[in-house]
């Protein structure tokens, strides 16, 4: 038995994985953007992964969750951003371009525009690698992860930036849970102790990273467009890796609104490994 573990190839997962020691544990790591890992979870190609909260909601009967962990924000997240030259209320009347990397963020944007900005149905188009060019040409686009962080540091003239985490918090007063640690039900049924051992190693990795974030940032910064100080602020101030009662309330509110607007067929139960 070898566990296959997904790893989102964004900076926000570095605290989970930087010190993760799999020595002596039969496991392998597969990298991908959220949409790729969602598809791999659904198809059974990976056993567990930090993946889109919307993916959990879409197929919750096939999954469990590691308790107490998430990729969330309590306010501005800095890496899930809508770029536009228009006021927010006018954005929904035009086409919004996507990278195709996310499930949760695009549905969050729909909910924000329709529930809180009075917008009708939102028109999206996937542009992949051309998304930044759309922004430069004056169009509206949603970017996530490292690409959002990079573009926010070199904005085209006249472009406004709307942080979806900040908007959610402004309208609801709750954290927003972008990703959860999702475990396939079949994997947990077959290898519960292996998954518990992985969780113990994950907890140690997180504790070690947050005990010396400056050192982690110094090691990672040369491979990014951010300075070590910016990375520390991002991990410590923008990101939240907990899954508290407030986080769960925000998660349930999001799922409820997704059902209201036909993005989900039903509200999922939250099923944990322990």
C-alpha positions in Angstrom: 0.0 0.0 0.0 1.3 3.4 -1.0 -0.7 6.5 -0.3 -0.9 9.1 -3.1 -1.1 12.6 -1.8 -2.0 15.7 -3.9 -0.2 18.9 -3.4 -1.5 22.2 -4.8 1.4 23.9 -6.6 0.8 27.3 -5.0 2.6 29.2 -2.3 -0.3 28.9 0.1 0.5 25.1 0.7 4.2 25.6 1.5 3.6 25.6 5.3 1.9 22.2 5.0 4.6 20.6 2.9 8.0 22.3 3.4 9.0 20.2 6.4 6.8 17.2 5.6 8.9 14.1 6.2 7.6 11.0 4.5 10.8 8.9 5.2 9.8 5.4 6.1 6.2 6.0 5.1 4.9 4.4 1.8 3.6 7.6 0.2 4.1 9.7 -2.9 3.2 13.3 -3.7 1.6 14.5 -6.9 1.6 18.2 -7.8 -1.2 20.0 -9.6 -3.4 23.1 -9.7 -6.8 22.8 -7.8 -8.8 21.8 -10.8 -6.4 19.0 -11.7 -6.3 17.6 -8.1 -10.1 17.8 -7.9 -10.3 15.6 -11.0 -7.7 13.2 -9.6 -9.6 12.8 -6.4 -12.9 12.2 -8.1 -11.3 9.6 -10.4 -9.4 7.9 -7.5 -6.0 8.6 -8.8 -5.0 10.2 -5.5 -6.1 9.3 -2.0 -6.0 12.6 -0.2 -5.2 16.2 -0.9 -5.9 19.8 0.0 -8.5 20.5 -2.6 -11.4 22.8 -3.4 -14.1 23.0 -0.8 -16.6 23.0 -3.8 -15.2 19.7 -4.9 -16.0 18.2 -1.5 -19.6 19.6 -1.7 -20.1 18.3 -5.2 -19.2 14.7 -4.2 -19.3 14.6 -0.4 -20.5 11.0 -0.2 -17.2 9.9 -1.7 -15.1 11.8 0.8 -14.0 12.4 4.3 -12.2 15.5 5.7 -9.2 15.8 8.0 -10.5 17.8 11.0 -9.1 21.1 12.0 -7.3 22.0 8.7 -8.1 24.2 5.8 -6.8 26.8 3.4 -8.9 29.8 4.4 -8.9 33.6 5.0 -10.4 35.9 7.6 -10.6 38.8 5.3 -8.3 39.6 2.4 -6.7 36.5 1.0 -4.4 38.3 -1.5 -4.3 35.4 -3.9 -7.9 35.1 -5.1 -8.5 38.3 -7.1 -10.8 39.7 -9.6 -9.1 42.3 -11.9 -11.3 44.8 -13.7 -11.5 48.4 -14.9 -15.2 48.5 -13.9 -16.9 49.0 -10.6 -17.9 45.7 -9.0 -21.6 46.1 -9.7 -20.9 46.5 -13.4 -18.5 43.6 -13.8 -21.3 41.0 -13.9 -22.7 42.6 -17.1 -19.5 41.8 -19.0 -17.6 38.6 -19.7 -15.2 37.5 -16.9 -12.2 35.5 -18.0 -10.8 32.5 -16.0 -7.6 30.5 -15.9 -9.6 27.2 -15.5 -7.5 26.3 -12.4 -10.2 26.6 -9.7 -13.7 25.4 -8.8 -14.3 27.1 -5.5 -13.2 30.6 -6.5 -15.4 30.9 -9.6 -18.4 29.8 -7.6 -17.6 32.2 -4.8 -17.5 35.0 -7.4 -20.9 34.0 -8.7 -22.3 34.0 -5.2 -20.8 37.3 -4.3 -22.1 39.0 -7.4 -25.5 37.5 -7.4 -26.3 37.5 -3.6 -24.6 40.7 -2.5 -24.3 42.9 -5.7 -27.7 42.2 -7.2 -26.2 40.7 -10.4 -27.9 38.3 -12.8 -26.3 35.2 -14.3 -22.6 35.8 -14.7 -20.8 35.0 -18.0 -17.4 33.2 -17.8 -14.9 32.2 -20.4 -11.7 30.1 -19.8 -8.7 31.7 -21.3 -5.9 29.7 -19.7 -2.5 31.2 -20.1 -3.9 34.2 -22.0 -5.8 35.5 -18.9 -3.2 38.1 -17.9 -3.3 39.4 -21.4 -7.1 40.0 -21.1 -6.4 42.1 -18.1 -3.7 44.1 -19.9 -6.2 44.8 -22.7 -8.8 46.1 -20.3 -11.0 43.0 -19.7 -12.1 41.5 -16.4 -10.5 38.3 -15.1 -10.3 36.1 -12.1 -6.9 34.8 -11.1 -5.9 32.6 -8.2 -2.7 31.5 -6.5 0.7 32.6 -7.5 -0.5 34.2 -10.7 -2.8 36.4 -8.8 0.0 37.4 -6.4 2.3 38.2 -9.3 -0.2 40.3 -11.3 -1.3 42.3 -8.3 2.4 43.4 -8.0 2.4 44.8 -11.6 -1.1 46.1 -12.3 -2.0 47.6 -15.7 -3.0 51.3 -15.4 -6.6 51.8 -14.3 -7.1 48.2 -13.2 -9.0 47.7 -9.9 -8.4 44.6 -7.7 -11.3 43.0 -5.8 -10.1 40.5 -3.2 -12.8 37.7 -2.9 -11.8 36.8 0.6 -12.2 40.4 1.7 -15.5 40.8 0.0 -16.9 37.6 1.6 -15.8 38.7 5.0 -17.3 42.2 4.5 -20.7 40.8 3.5 -20.9 37.8 5.9 -18.5 38.5 8.8 -17.2 34.9 8.4 -14.0 33.3 7.2 -14.0 31.8 3.7 -12.8 28.2 3.3 -11.2 27.9 -0.1 -9.8 24.4 0.4 -10.1 21.4 2.7 -8.0 18.4 3.3 -10.1 15.8 1.5 -9.7 12.1 1.9 -11.3 9.5 -0.4 -13.8 7.4 1.6 -12.4 4.2 0.1 -8.8 5.1 1.0 -9.9 5.9 4.6 -11.8 2.6 4.9 -8.8 0.6 3.6 -5.9 2.4 5.3 -7.2 4.4 8.3 -4.0 4.0 10.3 -1.8 5.2 7.4 -4.0 8.3 7.0 -3.8 9.0 10.7 0.0 8.6 10.6 0.1 11.0 7.7 -2.0 13.5 9.7 0.5 13.3 12.6 3.4 14.1 10.2 1.4 16.9 8.7 0.8 18.4 12.1 4.5 18.3 12.9 5.3 19.8 9.5 3.0 22.7 10.1 4.2 23.3 13.7 7.8 23.4 12.5 7.1 25.8 9.7 5.2 28.3 11.8 7.9 28.1 14.5 10.4 29.5 12.0 8.5 31.1 9.1 11.4 33.4 8.3 13.6 30.4 7.5 10.9 28.8 5.3 10.4 32.1 3.5 14.1 32.6 2.9 14.3 29.1 1.3 11.3 29.7 -0.9 11.6 33.3 -1.9 14.4 32.8 -4.6 11.9 30.7 -6.6 9.1 33.4 -6.5 8.4 37.0 -7.3 7.9 37.8 -3.7 10.4 38.7 -1.0 10.9 36.6 2.1 9.1 39.3 4.2 6.1 39.3 1.8 5.9 35.5 2.0 5.8 35.7 5.8 3.1 38.3 5.8 1.1 36.2 3.3 1.3 33.0 5.3 0.8 34.6 8.7 -1.6 37.5 8.0 -3.6 36.6 4.9 -3.9 32.8 5.2 -5.7 30.8 7.8 -5.0 27.1 8.1 -7.5 26.3 10.8 -11.0 24.8 10.6 -12.8 26.3 13.6 -16.5 26.7 14.3 -16.4 30.1 12.5 -14.8 28.5 9.5 -17.4 25.8 9.4 -20.2 28.4 9.7 -18.7 30.2 6.7 -18.4 27.0 4.8 -22.0 26.1 5.4 -23.2 29.6 4.4 -21.3 29.2 1.1 -22.8 25.8 0.4 -26.2 27.1 1.2 -25.8 30.0 -1.2 -24.5 27.7 -3.9 -27.7 25.7 -3.6 -29.8 28.8 -3.7 -28.3 29.7 -7.1 -28.3 26.2 -8.6 -24.5 25.7 -8.3 -25.0 22.6 -6.0 -27.9 20.2 -6.0 -27.9 19.7 -2.2 -26.1 20.9 0.9 -23.4 18.4 1.9 -22.9 16.8 5.2 -19.4 17.5 6.7 -17.9 14.1 7.4 -14.5 13.8 9.1 -12.0 11.0 9.5 -12.2 11.3 13.3 
